[in-house]
Amino acid sequence: MLLSFAPIALPTLLSALKKTLVLQGLPPSWVDDSEEIAANIQRAKAKMAELAKAHSKALMPSFGDGKEDQRAIEVLTKEITDLLRKSEKRLRNLSNNGSSEDSTLQKNVQRSLATDL
């Protein structure tokens, strides 16, 4: 038996998608914040690995004055600090968002992210 499907017009597909999203609902806004915090933590970890390599390189004997290495270290340090500060600010705001229904889950996520941070 061969199945055939009629093509669906894009507007029909989009309206069906919107209805599905309305019925299922979107996640609370604190979920977006927690995902951004987790991504920032991963970026900060990667930058810390780069910073460790930059420190190792700066400590090696060289014929130059090392200003380029020091500049790279300063830039990486600033980027890491900015990521951590943004994450900390988002983490503090995380406790202010959300309903009482999911407050336990939200607090658990917040604690986990704070531990990682």
Jmol script that loads the backbone (N, CA, C; Angstrom):
load data "model"
ATOM      1  N   MET A   1       0.846  -1.168   0.000  1.00  0.00           N
ATOM      2  CA  MET A   1       0.000   0.000   0.000  1.00  0.00           C
ATOM      3  C   MET A   1       0.889   1.228   0.000  1.00  0.00           C
ATOM      4  N   LEU A   2       0.660   2.131  -0.880  1.00  0.00           N
ATOM      5  CA  LEU A   2       1.445   3.336  -1.029  1.00  0.00           C
ATOM      6  C   LEU A   2       0.699   4.500  -0.399  1.00  0.00           C
ATOM      7  N   LEU A   3       1.372   5.198   0.499  1.00  0.00           N
ATOM      8  CA  LEU A   3       0.760   6.350   1.149  1.00  0.00           C
ATOM      9  C   LEU A   3       1.111   7.610   0.382  1.00  0.00           C
ATOM     10  N   SER A   4       0.169   8.495   0.259  1.00  0.00           N
ATOM     11  CA  SER A   4       0.460   9.775  -0.374  1.00  0.00           C
ATOM     12  C   SER A   4       0.033  10.889   0.564  1.00  0.00           C
ATOM     13  N   PHE A   5       0.782  11.925   0.543  1.00  0.00           N
ATOM     14  CA  PHE A   5       0.515  13.057   1.408  1.00  0.00           C
ATOM     15  C   PHE A   5       0.288  14.284   0.556  1.00  0.00           C
ATOM     16  N   ALA A   6      -0.701  15.044   0.909  1.00  0.00           N
ATOM     17  CA  ALA A   6      -0.958  16.301   0.203  1.00  0.00           C
ATOM     18  C   ALA A   6      -0.025  17.359   0.765  1.00  0.00           C
ATOM     19  N   PRO A   7       0.516  18.213  -0.077  1.00  0.00           N
ATOM     20  CA  PRO A   7       1.385  19.275   0.422  1.00  0.00           C
ATOM     21  C   PRO A   7       0.600  20.219   1.323  1.00  0.00           C
ATOM     22  N   ILE A   8       1.253  20.670   2.370  1.00  0.00           N
ATOM     23  CA  ILE A   8       0.630  21.584   3.328  1.00  0.00           C
ATOM     24  C   ILE A   8       1.179  22.979   3.071  1.00  0.00           C
ATOM     25  N   ALA A   9       0.285  23.928   2.984  1.00  0.00           N
ATOM     26  CA  ALA A   9       0.695  25.310   2.764  1.00  0.00           C
ATOM     27  C   ALA A   9       1.411  25.831   4.006  1.00  0.00           C
ATOM     28  N   LEU A  10       2.398  26.679   3.807  1.00  0.00           N
ATOM     29  CA  LEU A  10       3.183  27.230   4.914  1.00  0.00           C
ATOM     30  C   LEU A  10       2.314  27.953   5.942  1.00  0.00           C
ATOM     31  N   PRO A  11       1.371  28.804   5.543  1.00  0.00           N
ATOM     32  CA  PRO A  11       0.531  29.464   6.560  1.00  0.00           C
ATOM     33  C   PRO A  11      -0.251  28.471   7.405  1.00  0.00           C
ATOM     34  N   THR A  12      -0.725  27.392   6.792  1.00  0.00           N
ATOM     35  CA  THR A  12      -1.454  26.370   7.550  1.00  0.00           C
ATOM     36  C   THR A  12      -0.526  25.698   8.552  1.00  0.00           C
ATOM     37  N   LEU A  13       0.679  25.420   8.113  1.00  0.00           N
ATOM     38  CA  LEU A  13       1.664  24.788   8.990  1.00  0.00           C
ATOM     39  C   LEU A  13       2.019  25.704  10.155  1.00  0.00           C
ATOM     40  N   LEU A  14       2.219  26.994   9.876  1.00  0.00           N
ATOM     41  CA  LEU A  14       2.563  27.944  10.938  1.00  0.00           C
ATOM     42  C   LEU A  14       1.428  28.102  11.942  1.00  0.00           C
ATOM     43  N   SER A  15       0.203  28.159  11.462  1.00  0.00           N
ATOM     44  CA  SER A  15      -0.912  28.302  12.402  1.00  0.00           C
ATOM     45  C   SER A  15      -1.050  27.051  13.264  1.00  0.00           C
ATOM     46  N   ALA A  16      -0.815  25.874  12.688  1.00  0.00           N
ATOM     47  CA  ALA A  16      -0.850  24.642  13.475  1.00  0.00           C
ATOM     48  C   ALA A  16       0.251  24.634  14.521  1.00  0.00           C
ATOM     49  N   LEU A  17       1.434  25.147  14.145  1.00  0.00           N
ATOM     50  CA  LEU A  17       2.550  25.219  15.083  1.00  0.00           C
ATOM     51  C   LEU A  17       2.234  26.166  16.232  1.00  0.00           C
ATOM     52  N   LYS A  18       1.641  27.309  15.915  1.00  0.00           N
ATOM     53  CA  LYS A  18       1.269  28.278  16.961  1.00  0.00           C
ATOM     54  C   LYS A  18       0.260  27.676  17.923  1.00  0.00           C
ATOM     55  N   LYS A  19      -0.726  26.950  17.386  1.00  0.00           N
ATOM     56  CA  LYS A  19      -1.718  26.311  18.246  1.00  0.00           C
ATOM     57  C   LYS A  19      -1.060  25.289  19.161  1.00  0.00           C
ATOM     58  N   THR A  20      -0.095  24.546  18.627  1.00  0.00           N
ATOM     59  CA  THR A  20       0.613  23.549  19.426  1.00  0.00           C
ATOM     60  C   THR A  20       1.389  24.217  20.550  1.00  0.00           C
ATOM     61  N   LEU A  21       2.071  25.320  20.239  1.00  0.00           N
ATOM     62  CA  LEU A  21       2.836  26.022  21.261  1.00  0.00           C
ATOM     63  C   LEU A  21       1.937  26.600  22.340  1.00  0.00           C
ATOM     64  N   VAL A  22       0.773  27.106  21.932  1.00  0.00           N
ATOM     65  CA  VAL A  22      -0.154  27.667  22.912  1.00  0.00           C
ATOM     66  C   VAL A  22      -0.676  26.571  23.818  1.00  0.00           C
ATOM     67  N   LEU A  23      -0.988  25.416  23.234  1.00  0.00           N
ATOM     68  CA  LEU A  23      -1.509  24.317  24.035  1.00  0.00           C
ATOM     69  C   LEU A  23      -0.462  23.758  24.982  1.00  0.00           C
ATOM     70  N   GLN A  24       0.769  23.625  24.509  1.00  0.00           N
ATOM     71  CA  GLN A  24       1.818  23.064  25.350  1.00  0.00           C
ATOM     72  C   GLN A  24       2.397  24.109  26.282  1.00  0.00           C
ATOM     73  N   GLY A  25       2.392  25.348  25.892  1.00  0.00           N
ATOM     74  CA  GLY A  25       2.955  26.403  26.709  1.00  0.00           C
ATOM     75  C   GLY A  25       4.465  26.473  26.561  1.00  0.00           C
ATOM     76  N   LEU A  26       4.974  27.630  26.781  1.00  0.00           N
ATOM     77  CA  LEU A  26       6.418  27.839  26.733  1.00  0.00           C
ATOM     78  C   LEU A  26       7.002  27.649  28.120  1.00  0.00           C
ATOM     79  N   PRO A  27       8.256  27.311  28.188  1.00  0.00           N
ATOM     80  CA  PRO A  27       8.869  27.171  29.521  1.00  0.00           C
ATOM     81  C   PRO A  27       8.936  28.527  30.211  1.00  0.00           C
ATOM     82  N   PRO A  28       9.026  28.523  31.519  1.00  0.00           N
ATOM     83  CA  PRO A  28       9.128  29.790  32.256  1.00  0.00           C
ATOM     84  C   PRO A  28      10.386  30.555  31.851  1.00  0.00           C
ATOM     85  N   SER A  29      10.366  31.847  32.064  1.00  0.00           N
ATOM     86  CA  SER A  29      11.493  32.692  31.646  1.00  0.00           C
ATOM     87  C   SER A  29      12.779  32.331  32.381  1.00  0.00           C
ATOM     88  N   TRP A  30      12.674  31.808  33.589  1.00  0.00           N
ATOM     89  CA  TRP A  30      13.888  31.475  34.336  1.00  0.00           C
ATOM     90  C   TRP A  30      14.655  30.328  33.679  1.00  0.00           C
ATOM     91  N   VAL A  31      13.990  29.538  32.853  1.00  0.00           N
ATOM     92  CA  VAL A  31      14.670  28.449  32.141  1.00  0.00           C
ATOM     93  C   VAL A  31      15.667  29.046  31.144  1.00  0.00           C
ATOM     94  N   ASP A  32      15.250  30.106  30.445  1.00  0.00           N
ATOM     95  CA  ASP A  32      16.164  30.779  29.519  1.00  0.00           C
ATOM     96  C   ASP A  32      17.367  31.338  30.256  1.00  0.00           C
ATOM     97  N   ASP A  33      17.103  31.951  31.419  1.00  0.00           N
ATOM     98  CA  ASP A  33      18.204  32.493  32.221  1.00  0.00           C
ATOM     99  C   ASP A  33      19.160  31.389  32.652  1.00  0.00           C
ATOM    100  N   SER A  34      18.614  30.271  33.092  1.00  0.00           N
ATOM    101  CA  SER A  34      19.477  29.175  33.565  1.00  0.00           C
ATOM    102  C   SER A  34      20.300  28.601  32.412  1.00  0.00           C
ATOM    103  N   GLU A  35      19.717  28.535  31.219  1.00  0.00           N
ATOM    104  CA  GLU A  35      20.470  28.036  30.066  1.00  0.00           C
ATOM    105  C   GLU A  35      21.591  28.993  29.692  1.00  0.00           C
ATOM    106  N   GLU A  36      21.324  30.291  29.792  1.00  0.00           N
ATOM    107  CA  GLU A  36      22.368  31.272  29.489  1.00  0.00           C
ATOM    108  C   GLU A  36      23.490  31.209  30.524  1.00  0.00           C
ATOM    109  N   ILE A  37      23.134  31.031  31.773  1.00  0.00           N
ATOM    110  CA  ILE A  37      24.143  30.909  32.826  1.00  0.00           C
ATOM    111  C   ILE A  37      25.020  29.680  32.571  1.00  0.00           C
ATOM    112  N   ALA A  38      24.391  28.558  32.239  1.00  0.00           N
ATOM    113  CA  ALA A  38      25.150  27.331  31.976  1.00  0.00           C
ATOM    114  C   ALA A  38      26.083  27.516  30.777  1.00  0.00           C
ATOM    115  N   ALA A  39      25.607  28.203  29.746  1.00  0.00           N
ATOM    116  CA  ALA A  39      26.453  28.466  28.574  1.00  0.00           C
ATOM    117  C   ALA A  39      27.615  29.384  28.946  1.00  0.00           C
ATOM    118  N   ASN A  40      27.354  30.387  29.771  1.00  0.00           N
ATOM    119  CA  ASN A  40      28.421  31.292  30.216  1.00  0.00           C
ATOM    120  C   ASN A  40      29.467  30.555  31.039  1.00  0.00           C
ATOM    121  N   ILE A  41      29.026  29.624  31.855  1.00  0.00           N
ATOM    122  CA  ILE A  41      29.960  28.840  32.660  1.00  0.00           C
ATOM    123  C   ILE A  41      30.867  28.022  31.743  1.00  0.00           C
ATOM    124  N   GLN A  42      30.283  27.409  30.715  1.00  0.00           N
ATOM    125  CA  GLN A  42      31.087  26.623  29.772  1.00  0.00           C
ATOM    126  C   GLN A  42      32.076  27.514  29.027  1.00  0.00           C
ATOM    127  N   ARG A  43      31.629  28.711  28.614  1.00  0.00           N
ATOM    128  CA  ARG A  43      32.538  29.644  27.934  1.00  0.00           C
ATOM    129  C   ARG A  43      33.672  30.063  28.866  1.00  0.00           C
ATOM    130  N   ALA A  44      33.328  30.325  30.128  1.00  0.00           N
ATOM    131  CA  ALA A  44      34.342  30.739  31.100  1.00  0.00           C
ATOM    132  C   ALA A  44      35.369  29.621  31.320  1.00  0.00           C
ATOM    133  N   LYS A  45      34.909  28.379  31.365  1.00  0.00           N
ATOM    134  CA  LYS A  45      35.835  27.251  31.530  1.00  0.00           C
ATOM    135  C   LYS A  45      36.794  27.154  30.347  1.00  0.00           C
ATOM    136  N   ALA A  46      36.251  27.350  29.144  1.00  0.00           N
ATOM    137  CA  ALA A  46      37.109  27.315  27.951  1.00  0.00           C
ATOM    138  C   ALA A  46      38.118  28.455  27.977  1.00  0.00           C
ATOM    139  N   LYS A  47      37.672  29.632  28.392  1.00  0.00           N
ATOM    140  CA  LYS A  47      38.573  30.789  28.476  1.00  0.00           C
ATOM    141  C   LYS A  47      39.630  30.570  29.550  1.00  0.00           C
ATOM    142  N   MET A  48      39.267  29.891  30.637  1.00  0.00           N
ATOM    143  CA  MET A  48      40.248  29.610  31.691  1.00  0.00           C
ATOM    144  C   MET A  48      41.337  28.670  31.193  1.00  0.00           C
ATOM    145  N   ALA A  49      40.957  27.718  30.354  1.00  0.00           N
ATOM    146  CA  ALA A  49      41.959  26.823  29.762  1.00  0.00           C
ATOM    147  C   ALA A  49      42.894  27.626  28.859  1.00  0.00           C
ATOM    148  N   GLU A  50      42.327  28.555  28.080  1.00  0.00           N
ATOM    149  CA  GLU A  50      43.149  29.435  27.239  1.00  0.00           C
ATOM    150  C   GLU A  50      44.078  30.289  28.105  1.00  0.00           C
ATOM    151  N   LEU A  51      43.540  30.771  29.219  1.00  0.00           N
ATOM    152  CA  LEU A  51      44.337  31.606  30.125  1.00  0.00           C
ATOM    153  C   LEU A  51      45.505  30.818  30.713  1.00  0.00           C
ATOM    154  N   ALA A  52      45.262  29.580  31.077  1.00  0.00           N
ATOM    155  CA  ALA A  52      46.341  28.742  31.608  1.00  0.00           C
ATOM    156  C   ALA A  52      47.444  28.560  30.562  1.00  0.00           C
ATOM    157  N   LYS A  53      47.044  28.357  29.303  1.00  0.00           N
ATOM    158  CA  LYS A  53      48.036  28.221  28.232  1.00  0.00           C
ATOM    159  C   LYS A  53      48.791  29.536  28.028  1.00  0.00           C
ATOM    160  N   ALA A  54      48.068  30.653  28.108  1.00  0.00           N
ATOM    161  CA  ALA A  54      48.711  31.954  27.934  1.00  0.00           C
ATOM    162  C   ALA A  54      49.715  32.217  29.056  1.00  0.00           C
ATOM    163  N   HIS A  55      49.373  31.826  30.282  1.00  0.00           N
ATOM    164  CA  HIS A  55      50.308  31.982  31.409  1.00  0.00           C
ATOM    165  C   HIS A  55      51.548  31.112  31.197  1.00  0.00           C
ATOM    166  N   SER A  56      51.329  29.883  30.759  1.00  0.00           N
ATOM    167  CA  SER A  56      52.468  28.992  30.505  1.00  0.00           C
ATOM    168  C   SER A  56      53.378  29.568  29.435  1.00  0.00           C
ATOM    169  N   LYS A  57      52.781  30.086  28.389  1.00  0.00           N
ATOM    170  CA  LYS A  57      53.553  30.677  27.304  1.00  0.00           C
ATOM    171  C   LYS A  57      54.322  31.906  27.787  1.00  0.00           C
ATOM    172  N   ALA A  58      53.688  32.713  28.630  1.00  0.00           N
ATOM    173  CA  ALA A  58      54.327  33.930  29.132  1.00  0.00           C
ATOM    174  C   ALA A  58      55.508  33.615  30.041  1.00  0.00           C
ATOM    175  N   LEU A  59      55.458  32.474  30.722  1.00  0.00           N
ATOM    176  CA  LEU A  59      56.535  32.105  31.635  1.00  0.00           C
ATOM    177  C   LEU A  59      57.737  31.488  30.929  1.00  0.00           C
ATOM    178  N   MET A  60      57.544  31.095  29.682  1.00  0.00           N
ATOM    179  CA  MET A  60      58.649  30.495  28.927  1.00  0.00           C
ATOM    180  C   MET A  60      59.651  31.587  28.527  1.00  0.00           C
ATOM    181  N   PRO A  61      60.925  31.227  28.510  1.00  0.00           N
ATOM    182  CA  PRO A  61      61.916  32.222  28.092  1.00  0.00           C
ATOM    183  C   PRO A  61      61.692  32.618  26.634  1.00  0.00           C
ATOM    184  N   SER A  62      61.815  33.921  26.364  1.00  0.00           N
ATOM    185  CA  SER A  62      61.648  34.395  24.991  1.00  0.00           C
ATOM    186  C   SER A  62      62.584  35.571  24.754  1.00  0.00           C
ATOM    187  N   PHE A  63      62.736  35.936  23.503  1.00  0.00           N
ATOM    188  CA  PHE A  63      63.624  37.041  23.152  1.00  0.00           C
ATOM    189  C   PHE A  63      62.884  38.372  23.095  1.00  0.00           C
ATOM    190  N   GLY A  64      61.545  38.324  23.108  1.00  0.00           N
ATOM    191  CA  GLY A  64      60.756  39.551  23.058  1.00  0.00           C
ATOM    192  C   GLY A  64      60.546  40.123  24.453  1.00  0.00           C
ATOM    193  N   ASP A  65      59.813  41.192  24.495  1.00  0.00           N
ATOM    194  CA  ASP A  65      59.559  41.832  25.792  1.00  0.00           C
ATOM    195  C   ASP A  65      58.357  41.225  26.513  1.00  0.00           C
ATOM    196  N   GLY A  66      57.554  40.399  25.836  1.00  0.00           N
ATOM    197  CA  GLY A  66      56.442  39.708  26.484  1.00  0.00           C
ATOM    198  C   GLY A  66      55.184  40.543  26.627  1.00  0.00           C
ATOM    199  N   LYS A  67      55.187  41.738  26.047  1.00  0.00           N
ATOM    200  CA  LYS A  67      54.001  42.595  26.172  1.00  0.00           C
ATOM    201  C   LYS A  67      52.786  41.983  25.478  1.00  0.00           C
ATOM    202  N   GLU A  68      53.024  41.304  24.391  1.00  0.00           N
ATOM    203  CA  GLU A  68      51.930  40.672  23.657  1.00  0.00           C
ATOM    204  C   GLU A  68      51.282  39.573  24.499  1.00  0.00           C
ATOM    205  N   ASP A  69      52.113  38.792  25.179  1.00  0.00           N
ATOM    206  CA  ASP A  69      51.593  37.739  26.052  1.00  0.00           C
ATOM    207  C   ASP A  69      50.814  38.336  27.217  1.00  0.00           C
ATOM    208  N   GLN A  70      51.356  39.395  27.801  1.00  0.00           N
ATOM    209  CA  GLN A  70      50.677  40.037  28.923  1.00  0.00           C
ATOM    210  C   GLN A  70      49.332  40.619  28.489  1.00  0.00           C
ATOM    211  N   ARG A  71      49.296  41.171  27.299  1.00  0.00           N
ATOM    212  CA  ARG A  71      48.050  41.744  26.773  1.00  0.00           C
ATOM    213  C   ARG A  71      47.009  40.641  26.578  1.00  0.00           C
ATOM    214  N   ALA A  72      47.427  39.503  26.053  1.00  0.00           N
ATOM    215  CA  ALA A  72      46.513  38.375  25.863  1.00  0.00           C
ATOM    216  C   ALA A  72      45.967  37.884  27.207  1.00  0.00           C
ATOM    217  N   ILE A  73      46.834  37.850  28.204  1.00  0.00           N
ATOM    218  CA  ILE A  73      46.411  37.444  29.551  1.00  0.00           C
ATOM    219  C   ILE A  73      45.394  38.421  30.114  1.00  0.00           C
ATOM    220  N   GLU A  74      45.638  39.709  29.943  1.00  0.00           N
ATOM    221  CA  GLU A  74      44.711  40.730  30.438  1.00  0.00           C
ATOM    222  C   GLU A  74      43.350  40.630  29.753  1.00  0.00           C
ATOM    223  N   VAL A  75      43.353  40.421  28.452  1.00  0.00           N
ATOM    224  CA  VAL A  75      42.097  40.321  27.698  1.00  0.00           C
ATOM    225  C   VAL A  75      41.303  39.095  28.142  1.00  0.00           C
ATOM    226  N   LEU A  76      41.969  37.957  28.261  1.00  0.00           N
ATOM    227  CA  LEU A  76      41.294  36.736  28.695  1.00  0.00           C
ATOM    228  C   LEU A  76      40.743  36.882  30.112  1.00  0.00           C
ATOM    229  N   THR A  77      41.529  37.500  30.984  1.00  0.00           N
ATOM    230  CA  THR A  77      41.075  37.706  32.361  1.00  0.00           C
ATOM    231  C   THR A  77      39.830  38.575  32.399  1.00  0.00           C
ATOM    232  N   LYS A  78      39.822  39.637  31.605  1.00  0.00           N
ATOM    233  CA  LYS A  78      38.650  40.515  31.556  1.00  0.00           C
ATOM    234  C   LYS A  78      37.432  39.779  31.011  1.00  0.00           C
ATOM    235  N   GLU A  79      37.610  38.982  29.957  1.00  0.00           N
ATOM    236  CA  GLU A  79      36.492  38.232  29.383  1.00  0.00           C
ATOM    237  C   GLU A  79      35.910  37.240  30.389  1.00  0.00           C
ATOM    238  N   ILE A  80      36.774  36.560  31.115  1.00  0.00           N
ATOM    239  CA  ILE A  80      36.322  35.601  32.124  1.00  0.00           C
ATOM    240  C   ILE A  80      35.571  36.325  33.234  1.00  0.00           C
ATOM    241  N   THR A  81      36.133  37.437  33.687  1.00  0.00           N
ATOM    242  CA  THR A  81      35.489  38.212  34.747  1.00  0.00           C
ATOM    243  C   THR A  81      34.116  38.696  34.310  1.00  0.00           C
ATOM    244  N   ASP A  82      34.009  39.186  33.083  1.00  0.00           N
ATOM    245  CA  ASP A  82      32.720  39.659  32.572  1.00  0.00           C
ATOM    246  C   ASP A  82      31.696  38.531  32.495  1.00  0.00           C
ATOM    247  N   LEU A  83      32.120  37.366  32.021  1.00  0.00           N
ATOM    248  CA  LEU A  83      31.213  36.217  31.953  1.00  0.00           C
ATOM    249  C   LEU A  83      30.719  35.816  33.339  1.00  0.00           C
ATOM    250  N   LEU A  84      31.625  35.789  34.296  1.00  0.00           N
ATOM    251  CA  LEU A  84      31.242  35.402  35.653  1.00  0.00           C
ATOM    252  C   LEU A  84      30.325  36.435  36.293  1.00  0.00           C
ATOM    253  N   ARG A  85      30.590  37.717  36.064  1.00  0.00           N
ATOM    254  CA  ARG A  85      29.721  38.768  36.614  1.00  0.00           C
ATOM    255  C   ARG A  85      28.328  38.717  36.005  1.00  0.00           C
ATOM    256  N   LYS A  86      28.257  38.533  34.667  1.00  0.00           N
ATOM    257  CA  LYS A  86      26.944  38.422  34.020  1.00  0.00           C
ATOM    258  C   LYS A  86      26.182  37.224  34.564  1.00  0.00           C
ATOM    259  N   SER A  87      26.887  36.118  34.743  1.00  0.00           N
ATOM    260  CA  SER A  87      26.245  34.912  35.258  1.00  0.00           C
ATOM    261  C   SER A  87      25.765  35.111  36.686  1.00  0.00           C
ATOM    262  N   GLU A  88      26.585  35.760  37.492  1.00  0.00           N
ATOM    263  CA  GLU A  88      26.187  36.018  38.876  1.00  0.00           C
ATOM    264  C   GLU A  88      24.945  36.905  38.934  1.00  0.00           C
ATOM    265  N   LYS A  89      24.909  37.921  38.098  1.00  0.00           N
ATOM    266  CA  LYS A  89      23.747  38.818  38.063  1.00  0.00           C
ATOM    267  C   LYS A  89      22.497  38.058  37.633  1.00  0.00           C
ATOM    268  N   ARG A  90      22.625  37.229  36.590  1.00  0.00           N
ATOM    269  CA  ARG A  90      21.488  36.428  36.133  1.00  0.00           C
ATOM    270  C   ARG A  90      21.046  35.450  37.214  1.00  0.00           C
ATOM    271  N   LEU A  91      22.010  34.900  37.929  1.00  0.00           N
ATOM    272  CA  LEU A  91      21.695  33.945  38.990  1.00  0.00           C
ATOM    273  C   LEU A  91      20.903  34.612  40.105  1.00  0.00           C
ATOM    274  N   ARG A  92      21.277  35.840  40.450  1.00  0.00           N
ATOM    275  CA  ARG A  92      20.525  36.578  41.466  1.00  0.00           C
ATOM    276  C   ARG A  92      19.106  36.870  40.989  1.00  0.00           C
ATOM    277  N   ASN A  93      18.959  37.200  39.706  1.00  0.00           N
ATOM    278  CA  ASN A  93      17.640  37.494  39.156  1.00  0.00           C
ATOM    279  C   ASN A  93      16.796  36.240  39.006  1.00  0.00           C
ATOM    280  N   LEU A  94      17.446  35.103  38.954  1.00  0.00           N
ATOM    281  CA  LEU A  94      16.740  33.840  38.792  1.00  0.00           C
ATOM    282  C   LEU A  94      15.777  33.593  39.947  1.00  0.00           C
ATOM    283  N   SER A  95      16.142  34.008  41.137  1.00  0.00           N
ATOM    284  CA  SER A  95      15.282  33.784  42.291  1.00  0.00           C
ATOM    285  C   SER A  95      14.071  34.703  42.288  1.00  0.00           C
ATOM    286  N   ASN A  96      14.125  35.787  41.513  1.00  0.00           N
ATOM    287  CA  ASN A  96      13.008  36.720  41.469  1.00  0.00           C
ATOM    288  C   ASN A  96      11.951  36.331  40.445  1.00  0.00           C
ATOM    289  N   ASN A  97      12.290  35.437  39.529  1.00  0.00           N
ATOM    290  CA  ASN A  97      11.369  35.037  38.465  1.00  0.00           C
ATOM    291  C   ASN A  97      10.672  33.744  38.822  1.00  0.00           C
ATOM    292  N   GLY A  98       9.568  33.481  38.143  1.00  0.00           N
ATOM    293  CA  GLY A  98       8.901  32.197  38.276  1.00  0.00           C
ATOM    294  C   GLY A  98       7.727  32.232  39.221  1.00  0.00           C
ATOM    295  N   SER A  99       6.920  31.200  39.122  1.00  0.00           N
ATOM    296  CA  SER A  99       5.735  31.101  39.973  1.00  0.00           C
ATOM    297  C   SER A  99       6.030  30.195  41.164  1.00  0.00           C
ATOM    298  N   SER A 100       5.090  30.154  42.078  1.00  0.00           N
ATOM    299  CA  SER A 100       5.282  29.316  43.267  1.00  0.00           C
ATOM    300  C   SER A 100       5.180  27.837  42.922  1.00  0.00           C
ATOM    301  N   GLU A 101       4.534  27.514  41.777  1.00  0.00           N
ATOM    302  CA  GLU A 101       4.360  26.122  41.385  1.00  0.00           C
ATOM    303  C   GLU A 101       5.695  25.425  41.146  1.00  0.00           C
ATOM    304  N   ASP A 102       6.618  26.146  40.513  1.00  0.00           N
ATOM    305  CA  ASP A 102       7.895  25.523  40.177  1.00  0.00           C
ATOM    306  C   ASP A 102       9.045  26.101  40.996  1.00  0.00           C
ATOM    307  N   SER A 103       8.744  26.667  42.146  1.00  0.00           N
ATOM    308  CA  SER A 103       9.795  27.313  42.939  1.00  0.00           C
ATOM    309  C   SER A 103      10.829  26.312  43.458  1.00  0.00           C
ATOM    310  N   THR A 104      10.412  25.102  43.805  1.00  0.00           N
ATOM    311  CA  THR A 104      11.362  24.101  44.293  1.00  0.00           C
ATOM    312  C   THR A 104      12.337  23.714  43.185  1.00  0.00           C
ATOM    313  N   LEU A 105      11.809  23.464  42.008  1.00  0.00           N
ATOM    314  CA  LEU A 105      12.663  23.129  40.873  1.00  0.00           C
ATOM    315  C   LEU A 105      13.595  24.287  40.553  1.00  0.00           C
ATOM    316  N   GLN A 106      13.050  25.475  40.566  1.00  0.00           N
ATOM    317  CA  GLN A 106      13.835  26.671  40.279  1.00  0.00           C
ATOM    318  C   GLN A 106      14.967  26.845  41.288  1.00  0.00           C
ATOM    319  N   LYS A 107      14.680  26.635  42.561  1.00  0.00           N
ATOM    320  CA  LYS A 107      15.719  26.754  43.593  1.00  0.00           C
ATOM    321  C   LYS A 107      16.793  25.688  43.428  1.00  0.00           C
ATOM    322  N   ASN A 108      16.388  24.480  43.057  1.00  0.00           N
ATOM    323  CA  ASN A 108      17.371  23.413  42.832  1.00  0.00           C
ATOM    324  C   ASN A 108      18.287  23.752  41.658  1.00  0.00           C
ATOM    325  N   VAL A 109      17.707  24.274  40.579  1.00  0.00           N
ATOM    326  CA  VAL A 109      18.506  24.676  39.424  1.00  0.00           C
ATOM    327  C   VAL A 109      19.442  25.808  39.816  1.00  0.00           C
ATOM    328  N   GLN A 110      18.916  26.755  40.576  1.00  0.00           N
ATOM    329  CA  GLN A 110      19.743  27.895  41.013  1.00  0.00           C
ATOM    330  C   GLN A 110      20.917  27.427  41.870  1.00  0.00           C
ATOM    331  N   ARG A 111      20.668  26.519  42.777  1.00  0.00           N
ATOM    332  CA  ARG A 111      21.750  25.997  43.624  1.00  0.00           C
ATOM    333  C   ARG A 111      22.799  25.254  42.803  1.00  0.00           C
ATOM    334  N   SER A 112      22.317  24.460  41.861  1.00  0.00           N
ATOM    335  CA  SER A 112      23.248  23.714  41.013  1.00  0.00           C
ATOM    336  C   SER A 112      24.132  24.653  40.197  1.00  0.00           C
ATOM    337  N   LEU A 113      23.514  25.688  39.614  1.00  0.00           N
ATOM    338  CA  LEU A 113      24.289  26.657  38.829  1.00  0.00           C
ATOM    339  C   LEU A 113      25.257  27.440  39.717  1.00  0.00           C
ATOM    340  N   ALA A 114      24.811  27.775  40.921  1.00  0.00           N
ATOM    341  CA  ALA A 114      25.691  28.507  41.841  1.00  0.00           C
ATOM    342  C   ALA A 114      26.901  27.656  42.215  1.00  0.00           C
ATOM    343  N   THR A 115      26.683  26.369  42.383  1.00  0.00           N
ATOM    344  CA  THR A 115      27.789  25.462  42.689  1.00  0.00           C
ATOM    345  C   THR A 115      28.776  25.410  41.522  1.00  0.00           C
ATOM    346  N   ASP A 116      28.243  25.329  40.291  1.00  0.00           N
ATOM    347  CA  ASP A 116      29.104  25.307  39.108  1.00  0.00           C
ATOM    348  C   ASP A 116      29.857  26.614  38.936  1.00  0.00           C
ATOM    349  N   LEU A 117      29.171  27.710  39.262  1.00  0.00           N
ATOM    350  CA  LEU A 117      29.785  29.024  39.089  1.00  0.00           C
ATOM    351  C   LEU A 117      30.912  29.214  40.085  1.00  0.00           C
TER     352      LEU A 117
END
end "model"
wireframe off; spacefill off
backbone 0.3
color backbone group
